[in-house]
Amino acid sequence: MTIPWENGMEPDLFGTRRDEPIGPGAMILRGLASAPEILAEVERIAALSPFRHMLTPGGRRIGVEMTNCGALGWVSDRRGYRYEPCDPLTGRPWPAMPARFLQLADEAAARAGFPGFRPDACLVNRYVPGVKMGLHQDRDEAGFDAPIVSVSLGLPATFQFGGPERSDPVAKHVLDHGDVVVWGGPARLAWHGILTLRRAEHPLTGAARINLTFRRAG
């Protein structure tokens, strides 16, 4: 089991974790998503729309395995980055967004100052040791008025978070199981990424990190 202060975080002697602002419009909500039924929903989604490695428009395999749930799902292939209502692997609509997911996304966004968030897409990413996500902006959505809500499950990861310009300074934040990052408003187009995942085992996910990214895409 991950011990918080081994990852550079202060020990919590009273069983609560404070919300942690990381910039204007951005906040880490520590331990908000630790309920075990969240991972059970991930397993149900993956049984209907399996994890897979997508391709970049240039034909490079993306290291993170991905699937989706909700009315829209993010896909990438030689045709580009976009949202689609159906899973290209199965030909069927993406699995419905679980009510527990919608509740979590709404609660997290409201705590970070963005009430009324109703995502129509949830990207489900699976990282294994040695995999990373380079710095990028989330720009494939129809508009940028809604926040991004990102949930970390399983192995700890180092989250990089910068500003709206690629040249802005980038800070590093360790994310543990159940931590949620929300960014919107002035931070909506912040550059962000995940450093290479270290080799380890988590009691709930094994040698893997699961990330849920809630967005309003349409």
Accessible surface in RSA format (square Angstrom, percent):
REM  Atomic radii and reference values for relative SASA: ProtOr
REM  Chains: A
REM  Algorithm: Lee & Richards
REM  Probe-radius: 1.40
REM  Slices: 20
REM RES _ NUM      All-atoms   Total-Side   Main-Chain    Non-polar    All polar
REM                ABS   REL    ABS   REL    ABS   REL    ABS   REL    ABS   REL
RES MET A   1   188.40  97.6 131.42  87.0  56.98 135.7  92.83  78.9  95.57 126.6
RES THR A   2    40.25  28.6  19.79  20.1  20.46  48.8  19.97  26.8  20.27  30.6
RES ILE A   3    67.54  38.4  66.57  49.6   0.97   2.3  67.37  48.5   0.18   0.5
RES PRO A   4    31.35  22.9  31.35  28.6   0.00   0.0  31.35  25.9   0.00   0.0
RES TRP A   5   140.94  56.6 124.81  60.4  16.12  37.9 101.01  53.9  39.93  64.8
RES GLU A   6   125.02  71.8  88.71  67.1  36.31  86.5  37.25  72.0  87.77  71.7
RES ASN A   7    37.13  25.6  24.95  24.1  12.18  29.3   8.79  21.2  28.34  27.4
RES GLY A   8    76.27  94.1   0.00   N/A  76.27  94.1  39.15 107.4  37.12  83.1
RES MET A   9    24.53  12.7  16.58  11.0   7.95  18.9  22.07  18.8   2.46   3.3
RES GLU A  10   146.53  84.1 135.09 102.2  11.44  27.2  62.47 120.8  84.06  68.6
RES PRO A  11    56.31  41.0  41.50  37.8  14.81  53.8  41.50  34.3  14.81  92.0
RES ASP A  12    46.39  32.5  20.27  20.2  26.12  61.8  17.09  40.2  29.30  29.2
RES LEU A  13   147.66  82.2 112.66  80.6  34.99  88.0 117.17  82.3  30.49  82.1
RES PHE A  14   179.73  89.9 150.97  93.5  28.76  74.8 158.80  96.3  20.93  59.9
RES GLY A  15    71.19  87.8   0.00   N/A  71.19  87.8  37.94 104.1  33.25  74.5
RES THR A  16    98.39  70.0  89.03  90.3   9.36  22.3  72.11  96.9  26.28  39.7
RES ARG A  17    68.14  28.6  46.97  23.9  21.17  50.4  22.80  31.2  45.34  27.5
RES ARG A  18   216.19  90.8 202.26 103.1  13.93  33.2  78.58 107.4 137.61  83.4
RES ASP A  19    53.21  37.3  33.61  33.5  19.59  46.3  13.38  31.5  39.83  39.7
RES GLU A  20    60.12  34.5  58.56  44.3   1.56   3.7  27.84  53.8  32.28  26.4
RES PRO A  21    95.74  69.8  76.94  70.1  18.80  68.3  77.03  63.6  18.71 116.3
RES ILE A  22    31.84  18.1   1.33   1.0  30.51  73.5  10.57   7.6  21.27  57.7
RES GLY A  23    30.24  37.3   0.00   N/A  30.24  37.3  22.71  62.3   7.52  16.8
RES PRO A  24   111.27  81.1  96.04  87.6  15.23  55.3 107.90  89.1   3.37  21.0
RES GLY A  25    24.27  29.9   0.00   N/A  24.27  29.9  12.05  33.1  12.22  27.4
RES ALA A  26     5.07   4.7   0.00   0.0   5.07  11.5   0.35   0.5   4.72  12.5
RES MET A  27    37.62  19.5  37.62  24.9   0.00   0.0  37.27  31.7   0.35   0.5
RES ILE A  28     0.00   0.0   0.00   0.0   0.00   0.0   0.00   0.0   0.00   0.0
RES LEU A  29     0.00   0.0   0.00   0.0   0.00   0.0   0.00   0.0   0.00   0.0
RES ARG A  30    22.97   9.6  14.38   7.3   8.59  20.5   4.93   6.7  18.04  10.9
RES GLY A  31    27.20  33.5   0.00   N/A  27.20  33.5  13.09  35.9  14.11  31.6
RES LEU A  32    31.99  17.8  12.97   9.3  19.02  47.8  18.72  13.1  13.27  35.7
RES ALA A  33     0.06   0.1   0.00   0.0   0.06   0.1   0.00   0.0   0.06   0.2
RES SER A  34    58.93  49.8  48.37  64.6  10.56  24.3  20.53  43.7  38.39  53.8
RES ALA A  35    26.44  24.3  16.61  25.6   9.83  22.4  22.18  31.2   4.26  11.3
RES PRO A  36    97.49  71.1  90.33  82.3   7.16  26.0  92.27  76.2   5.23  32.5
RES GLU A  37    81.90  47.0  77.61  58.7   4.29  10.2  42.62  82.4  39.27  32.1
RES ILE A  38     0.17   0.1   0.17   0.1   0.00   0.0   0.17   0.1   0.00   0.0
RES LEU A  39    22.72  12.7  22.58  16.2   0.14   0.4  22.58  15.9   0.14   0.4
RES ALA A  40    59.57  54.8  48.86  75.4  10.71  24.4  52.11  73.4   7.47  19.8
RES GLU A  41    42.95  24.7  42.21  31.9   0.74   1.8   5.94  11.5  37.01  30.2
RES VAL A  42     6.84   4.5   6.60   6.0   0.24   0.6   6.60   5.7   0.24   0.7
RES GLU A  43   127.12  73.0 117.86  89.2   9.26  22.1  43.20  83.6  83.92  68.5
RES ARG A  44    99.31  41.7  92.03  46.9   7.28  17.3  70.06  95.7  29.25  17.7
RES ILE A  45     0.08   0.0   0.08   0.1   0.00   0.0   0.08   0.1   0.00   0.0
RES ALA A  46    22.06  20.3  16.18  25.0   5.89  13.4  16.47  23.2   5.59  14.8
RES ALA A  47    84.60  77.8  45.69  70.5  38.91  88.5  57.65  81.2  26.95  71.4
RES LEU A  48    83.07  46.3  79.81  57.1   3.25   8.2  80.37  56.4   2.70   7.3
RES SER A  49     2.02   1.7   2.02   2.7   0.00   0.0   0.00   0.0   2.02   2.8
RES PRO A  50    56.00  40.8  55.43  50.5   0.57   2.1  56.00  46.2   0.00   0.0
RES PHE A  51    29.78  14.9  10.87   6.7  18.91  49.2  10.87   6.6  18.91  54.1
RES ARG A  52    33.37  14.0  27.95  14.2   5.42  12.9  30.62  41.8   2.75   1.7
RES HIS A  53    63.40  34.6  41.02  28.5  22.38  57.3  27.51  28.4  35.88  41.8
RES MET A  54    13.32   6.9   8.27   5.5   5.05  12.0  12.81  10.9   0.51   0.7
RES LEU A  55    70.93  39.5  69.58  49.8   1.36   3.4  69.58  48.9   1.36   3.7
RES THR A  56    12.64   9.0  12.64  12.8   0.00   0.0   9.50  12.8   3.14   4.7
RES PRO A  57    51.05  37.2  38.63  35.2  12.43  45.2  38.98  32.2  12.07  75.0
RES GLY A  58    68.43  84.4   0.00   N/A  68.43  84.4  36.91 101.3  31.52  70.6
RES GLY A  59    22.98  28.3   0.00   N/A  22.98  28.3   2.44   6.7  20.53  46.0
RES ARG A  60   160.66  67.5 152.84  77.9   7.82  18.6  75.24 102.8  85.41  51.8
RES ARG A  61   146.76  61.6 133.10  67.9  13.66  32.5  43.29  59.2 103.47  62.7
RES ILE A  62    21.87  12.4  21.47  16.0   0.40   1.0  21.87  15.7   0.00   0.0
RES GLY A  63    32.10  39.6   0.00   N/A  32.10  39.6  21.52  59.1  10.58  23.7
RES VAL A  64     0.75   0.5   0.72   0.6   0.03   0.1   0.72   0.6   0.03   0.1
RES GLU A  65    33.78  19.4  33.78  25.6   0.00   0.0   3.54   6.9  30.24  24.7
RES MET A  66     5.15   2.7   5.15   3.4   0.00   0.0   3.87   3.3   1.28   1.7
RES THR A  67     0.00   0.0   0.00   0.0   0.00   0.0   0.00   0.0   0.00   0.0
RES ASN A  68     0.00   0.0   0.00   0.0   0.00   0.0   0.00   0.0   0.00   0.0
RES CYS A  69     0.00   0.0   0.00   0.0   0.00   0.0   0.00   0.0   0.00   0.0
RES GLY A  70     6.52   8.0   0.00   N/A   6.52   8.0   3.47   9.5   3.05   6.8
RES ALA A  71    72.20  66.4  48.22  74.4  23.98  54.6  60.99  85.9  11.21  29.7
RES LEU A  72    39.00  21.7  39.00  27.9   0.00   0.0  39.00  27.4   0.00   0.0
RES GLY A  73     0.00   0.0   0.00   N/A   0.00   0.0   0.00   0.0   0.00   0.0
RES TRP A  74    27.05  10.9  27.05  13.1   0.00   0.0  25.91  13.8   1.14   1.9
RES VAL A  75     3.47   2.3   3.47   3.1   0.00   0.0   3.47   3.0   0.00   0.0
RES SER A  76     5.90   5.0   0.00   0.0   5.90  13.6   0.00   0.0   5.90   8.3
RES ASP A  77    45.43  31.8  45.43  45.2   0.00   0.0  25.38  59.7  20.05  20.0
RES ARG A  78   167.17  70.2 143.16  73.0  24.01  57.2  60.50  82.7 106.66  64.6
RES ARG A  79   185.04  77.7 146.36  74.6  38.68  92.1  69.55  95.1 115.49  70.0
RES GLY A  80    15.06  18.6   0.00   N/A  15.06  18.6  15.06  41.3   0.00   0.0
RES TYR A  81   104.00  48.6  80.79  46.0  23.21  60.4  55.38  41.6  48.62  59.9
RES ARG A  82    48.49  20.4  45.19  23.0   3.30   7.9  41.77  57.1   6.72   4.1
RES TYR A  83    32.06  15.0  10.43   5.9  21.63  56.3  10.43   7.8  21.63  26.7
RES GLU A  84    46.48  26.7  46.48  35.2   0.00   0.0  11.11  21.5  35.37  28.9
RES PRO A  85    74.39  54.2  72.13  65.7   2.26   8.2  72.13  59.5   2.26  14.1
RES CYS A  86    50.08  37.9  47.52  53.0   2.56   6.0  17.46  44.2  32.62  35.2
RES ASP A  87     0.11   0.1   0.00   0.0   0.11   0.3   0.00   0.0   0.11   0.1
RES PRO A  88    92.12  67.1  52.99  48.3  39.14 142.3  64.58  53.3  27.55 171.2
RES LEU A  89   105.18  58.6  74.62  53.4  30.56  76.8  78.58  55.2  26.60  71.6
RES THR A  90    42.26  30.1  12.79  13.0  29.47  70.2  20.66  27.8  21.60  32.6
RES GLY A  91    58.91  72.6   0.00   N/A  58.91  72.6  32.21  88.4  26.69  59.8
RES ARG A  92   130.35  54.7 129.60  66.1   0.75   1.8  58.96  80.6  71.39  43.3
RES PRO A  93    97.81  71.3  87.13  79.4  10.68  38.8  87.13  71.9  10.68  66.4
RES TRP A  94     9.63   3.9   0.00   0.0   9.63  22.6   0.00   0.0   9.63  15.6
RES PRO A  95     9.82   7.2   1.35   1.2   8.47  30.8   9.78   8.1   0.04   0.3
RES ALA A  96    76.48  70.3  62.96  97.2  13.52  30.8  70.08  98.7   6.40  17.0
RES MET A  97    25.91  13.4   9.88   6.5  16.03  38.2   9.88   8.4  16.03  21.2
RES PRO A  98    10.10   7.4   1.38   1.3   8.72  31.7  10.10   8.3   0.00   0.0
RES ALA A  99    83.29  76.6  69.98 108.0  13.31  30.3  71.64 100.9  11.65  30.9
RES ARG A 100    57.76  24.3  52.29  26.7   5.47  13.0  25.98  35.5  31.78  19.3
RES PHE A 101     0.00   0.0   0.00   0.0   0.00   0.0   0.00   0.0   0.00   0.0
RES LEU A 102    36.45  20.3  36.16  25.9   0.29   0.7  36.16  25.4   0.29   0.8
RES GLN A 103   109.82  61.4 100.82  73.7   9.01  21.4  35.99  76.6  73.84  56.0
RES LEU A 104     0.74   0.4   0.74   0.5   0.00   0.0   0.74   0.5   0.00   0.0
RES ALA A 105     0.00   0.0   0.00   0.0   0.00   0.0   0.00   0.0   0.00   0.0
RES ASP A 106    52.13  36.5  52.12  51.9   0.02   0.0   6.07  14.3  46.06  45.9
RES GLU A 107    69.59  40.0  65.16  49.3   4.43  10.5  28.62  55.4  40.97  33.5
RES ALA A 108     0.00   0.0   0.00   0.0   0.00   0.0   0.00   0.0   0.00   0.0
RES ALA A 109     0.00   0.0   0.00   0.0   0.00   0.0   0.00   0.0   0.00   0.0
RES ALA A 110    47.10  43.3  30.88  47.6  16.22  36.9  31.18  43.9  15.92  42.2
RES ARG A 111   103.29  43.4  77.07  39.3  26.21  62.4  42.43  58.0  60.86  36.9
RES ALA A 112    17.01  15.6   0.60   0.9  16.41  37.3   2.11   3.0  14.90  39.5
RES GLY A 113    53.22  65.6   0.00   N/A  53.22  65.6  31.40  86.2  21.83  48.9
RES PHE A 114    39.44  19.7  35.30  21.9   4.14  10.8  39.24  23.8   0.20   0.6
RES PRO A 115   108.90  79.4  87.05  79.4  21.85  79.4  87.32  72.1  21.57 134.1
RES GLY A 116    55.64  68.6   0.00   N/A  55.64  68.6  35.88  98.5  19.75  44.2
RES PHE A 117     3.44   1.7   0.32   0.2   3.12   8.1   3.28   2.0   0.16   0.5
RES ARG A 118   141.03  59.2 136.41  69.5   4.62  11.0  56.75  77.6  84.28  51.1
RES PRO A 119     9.03   6.6   0.26   0.2   8.77  31.9   0.26   0.2   8.77  54.5
RES ASP A 120    34.27  24.0  30.14  30.0   4.13   9.8  23.17  54.5  11.10  11.1
RES ALA A 121     0.00   0.0   0.00   0.0   0.00   0.0   0.00   0.0   0.00   0.0
RES CYS A 122     0.00   0.0   0.00   0.0   0.00   0.0   0.00   0.0   0.00   0.0
RES LEU A 123     5.59   3.1   5.59   4.0   0.00   0.0   5.59   3.9   0.00   0.0
RES VAL A 124     0.20   0.1   0.20   0.2   0.00   0.0   0.20   0.2   0.00   0.0
RES ASN A 125     8.11   5.6   8.11   7.8   0.00   0.0   0.00   0.0   8.11   7.8
RES ARG A 126    76.22  32.0  74.49  38.0   1.73   4.1   9.75  13.3  66.47  40.3
RES TYR A 127     5.25   2.5   5.25   3.0   0.00   0.0   0.00   0.0   5.25   6.5
RES VAL A 128    60.59  39.9  60.50  54.8   0.10   0.2  60.50  52.6   0.10   0.3
RES PRO A 129    20.75  15.1   7.34   6.7  13.41  48.8   7.40   6.1  13.36  83.0
RES GLY A 130    56.21  69.3   0.00   N/A  56.21  69.3  28.29  77.6  27.92  62.5
RES VAL A 131    24.33  16.0  21.02  19.0   3.31   8.0  24.33  21.1   0.00   0.0
RES LYS A 132   128.58  62.7 115.79  71.0  12.79  30.5  58.44  52.6  70.15  74.7
RES MET A 133    44.31  22.9  42.51  28.1   1.80   4.3  19.17  16.3  25.14  33.3
RES GLY A 134    44.06  54.3   0.00   N/A  44.06  54.3  32.43  89.0  11.63  26.0
RES LEU A 135    41.33  23.0  18.18  13.0  23.14  58.2  18.18  12.8  23.14  62.3
RES HIS A 136    55.08  30.1  53.82  37.4   1.26   3.2  45.76  47.2   9.32  10.8
RES GLN A 137    35.07  19.6  17.80  13.0  17.27  41.1   1.40   3.0  33.67  25.5
RES ASP A 138     5.74   4.0   2.83   2.8   2.91   6.9   2.79   6.6   2.95   2.9
RES ARG A 139   124.86  52.4 107.20  54.6  17.66  42.0  35.36  48.3  89.50  54.2
RES ASP A 140    57.44  40.2  33.33  33.2  24.12  57.0   7.87  18.5  49.57  49.4
RES GLU A 141    10.47   6.0   0.45   0.3  10.02  23.9   0.48   0.9   9.99   8.2
RES ALA A 142    85.66  78.8  38.85  60.0  46.80 106.5  51.44  72.4  34.21  90.6
RES GLY A 143    31.69  39.1   0.00   N/A  31.69  39.1  25.08  68.8   6.60  14.8
RES PHE A 144    72.38  36.2  57.21  35.4  15.17  39.5  58.50  35.5  13.88  39.7
RES ASP A 145   117.78  82.5  82.45  82.1  35.33  83.5  50.84 119.7  66.94  66.8
RES ALA A 146     6.68   6.1   2.87   4.4   3.81   8.7   4.44   6.3   2.24   5.9
RES PRO A 147     6.57   4.8   6.23   5.7   0.33   1.2   6.23   5.1   0.33   2.1
RES ILE A 148     1.09   0.6   1.09   0.8   0.00   0.0   1.09   0.8   0.00   0.0
RES VAL A 149     0.00   0.0   0.00   0.0   0.00   0.0   0.00   0.0   0.00   0.0
RES SER A 150    10.51   8.9  10.06  13.4   0.45   1.0   0.26   0.6  10.25  14.4
RES VAL A 151     0.00   0.0   0.00   0.0   0.00   0.0   0.00   0.0   0.00   0.0
RES SER A 152     1.21   1.0   1.21   1.6   0.00   0.0   0.62   1.3   0.59   0.8
RES LEU A 153     0.84   0.5   0.60   0.4   0.23   0.6   0.73   0.5   0.10   0.3
RES GLY A 154     0.20   0.2   0.00   N/A   0.20   0.2   0.00   0.0   0.20   0.4
RES LEU A 155     3.49   1.9   2.57   1.8   0.92   2.3   2.57   1.8   0.92   2.5
RES PRO A 156    33.98  24.8  26.09  23.8   7.90  28.7  26.40  21.8   7.58  47.1
RES ALA A 157     6.86   6.3   0.00   0.0   6.86  15.6   6.75   9.5   0.11   0.3
RES THR A 158    37.07  26.4  34.17  34.6   2.91   6.9   7.89  10.6  29.18  44.1
RES PHE A 159     7.49   3.7   7.49   4.6   0.00   0.0   7.49   4.5   0.00   0.0
RES GLN A 160    27.71  15.5  27.71  20.3   0.00   0.0   0.00   0.0  27.71  21.0
RES PHE A 161    13.34   6.7   9.18   5.7   4.15  10.8   9.18   5.6   4.15  11.9
RES GLY A 162    13.08  16.1   0.00   N/A  13.08  16.1   3.21   8.8   9.87  22.1
RES GLY A 163    13.50  16.6   0.00   N/A  13.50  16.6  12.77  35.1   0.73   1.6
RES PRO A 164    72.42  52.8  64.47  58.8   7.94  28.9  64.47  53.2   7.94  49.4
RES GLU A 165   107.74  61.9 106.24  80.4   1.50   3.6  31.65  61.2  76.09  62.1
RES ARG A 166   130.07  54.6 120.24  61.3   9.83  23.4  48.63  66.5  81.44  49.4
RES SER A 167   106.70  90.2  69.91  93.3  36.79  84.8  55.94 119.1  50.76  71.1
RES ASP A 168    41.08  28.8  34.80  34.6   6.28  14.8   7.73  18.2  33.34  33.3
RES PRO A 169   124.71  90.9 105.19  95.9  19.52  71.0 116.91  96.5   7.80  48.5
RES VAL A 170    52.24  34.4  21.04  19.0  31.20  75.2  21.85  19.0  30.40  82.4
RES ALA A 171    50.48  46.4  41.72  64.4   8.76  19.9  49.06  69.1   1.42   3.8
RES LYS A 172   137.20  66.9 108.42  66.5  28.77  68.5  58.07  52.3  79.13  84.3
RES HIS A 173    29.28  16.0  24.27  16.9   5.01  12.8  23.04  23.7   6.24   7.3
RES VAL A 174    38.31  25.2  33.66  30.5   4.65  11.2  33.66  29.2   4.65  12.6
RES LEU A 175     2.03   1.1   1.87   1.3   0.16   0.4   1.87   1.3   0.16   0.4
RES ASP A 176     9.53   6.7   9.53   9.5   0.00   0.0   8.72  20.5   0.80   0.8
RES HIS A 177    36.11  19.7  23.98  16.7  12.13  31.0  23.46  24.2  12.65  14.7
RES GLY A 178     0.00   0.0   0.00   N/A   0.00   0.0   0.00   0.0   0.00   0.0
RES ASP A 179     0.33   0.2   0.23   0.2   0.10   0.2   0.00   0.0   0.33   0.3
RES VAL A 180     0.00   0.0   0.00   0.0   0.00   0.0   0.00   0.0   0.00   0.0
RES VAL A 181     0.68   0.4   0.68   0.6   0.00   0.0   0.68   0.6   0.00   0.0
RES VAL A 182     0.00   0.0   0.00   0.0   0.00   0.0   0.00   0.0   0.00   0.0
RES TRP A 183     3.71   1.5   3.71   1.8   0.00   0.0   3.68   2.0   0.03   0.0
RES GLY A 184     0.03   0.0   0.00   N/A   0.03   0.0   0.03   0.1   0.00   0.0
RES GLY A 185    44.88  55.4   0.00   N/A  44.88  55.4  30.36  83.3  14.53  32.5
RES PRO A 186   100.84  73.5  70.19  64.0  30.64 111.4  83.77  69.2  17.07 106.1
RES ALA A 187     8.16   7.5   4.70   7.3   3.46   7.9   8.16  11.5   0.00   0.0
RES ARG A 188     8.16   3.4   7.51   3.8   0.65   1.5   4.49   6.1   3.67   2.2
RES LEU A 189    40.54  22.6  38.52  27.6   2.02   5.1  38.52  27.1   2.02   5.4
RES ALA A 190     1.37   1.3   1.01   1.6   0.37   0.8   1.01   1.4   0.37   1.0
RES TRP A 191    52.27  21.0  52.27  25.3   0.00   0.0  51.15  27.3   1.12   1.8
RES HIS A 192    11.47   6.3  11.47   8.0   0.00   0.0   7.89   8.1   3.58   4.2
RES GLY A 193     1.40   1.7   0.00   N/A   1.40   1.7   1.40   3.9   0.00   0.0
RES ILE A 194    11.00   6.3   9.70   7.2   1.30   3.1   9.70   7.0   1.30   3.5
RES LEU A 195    60.18  33.5  59.76  42.8   0.42   1.1  59.77  42.0   0.40   1.1
RES THR A 196    72.54  51.6  58.09  58.9  14.45  34.4  39.77  53.4  32.77  49.5
RES LEU A 197     5.50   3.1   0.62   0.4   4.89  12.3   2.45   1.7   3.05   8.2
RES ARG A 198   208.08  87.4 198.85 101.4   9.22  22.0  73.88 101.0 134.20  81.3
RES ARG A 199   201.06  84.4 172.00  87.7  29.05  69.2  73.07  99.9 127.99  77.6
RES ALA A 200    44.95  41.3  31.85  49.2  13.10  29.8  44.03  62.0   0.92   2.4
RES GLU A 201   131.39  75.4 106.30  80.4  25.09  59.7  60.32 116.7  71.07  58.0
RES HIS A 202    14.46   7.9   8.99   6.2   5.47  14.0   4.22   4.3  10.24  11.9
RES PRO A 203    86.28  62.9  42.23  38.5  44.05 160.1  56.12  46.3  30.16 187.4
RES LEU A 204   100.35  55.9  69.06  49.4  31.28  78.6  72.15  50.7  28.20  75.9
RES THR A 205    28.74  20.4   4.77   4.8  23.97  57.1  14.63  19.7  14.11  21.3
RES GLY A 206    25.48  31.4   0.00   N/A  25.48  31.4  21.28  58.4   4.20   9.4
RES ALA A 207    38.33  35.2  27.80  42.9  10.53  24.0  28.07  39.5  10.26  27.2
RES ALA A 208    10.97  10.1  10.97  16.9   0.00   0.0  10.97  15.4   0.00   0.0
RES ARG A 209     2.47   1.0   2.47   1.3   0.00   0.0   0.00   0.0   2.47   1.5
RES ILE A 210    10.86   6.2  10.86   8.1   0.00   0.0  10.86   7.8   0.00   0.0
RES ASN A 211     8.09   5.6   8.09   7.8   0.00   0.0   0.98   2.4   7.11   6.9
RES LEU A 212     0.00   0.0   0.00   0.0   0.00   0.0   0.00   0.0   0.00   0.0
RES THR A 213     9.46   6.7   9.46   9.6   0.00   0.0   3.66   4.9   5.80   8.8
RES PHE A 214     0.00   0.0   0.00   0.0   0.00   0.0   0.00   0.0   0.00   0.0
RES ARG A 215    18.40   7.7  18.40   9.4   0.01   0.0   0.20   0.3  18.20  11.0
RES ARG A 216    80.99  34.0  73.73  37.6   7.26  17.3  25.65  35.1  55.34  33.5
RES ALA A 217     5.33   4.9   0.00   0.0   5.33  12.1   0.00   0.0   5.33  14.1
RES GLY A 218    67.50  83.2   0.00   N/A  67.50  83.2  45.41 124.6  22.10  49.5
END  Absolute sums over single chains surface
CHAIN  1 A    10284.4       7677.9       2606.6       5950.8       4333.6
END  Absolute sums over all chains
TOTAL         10284.4       7677.9       2606.6       5950.8       4333.6
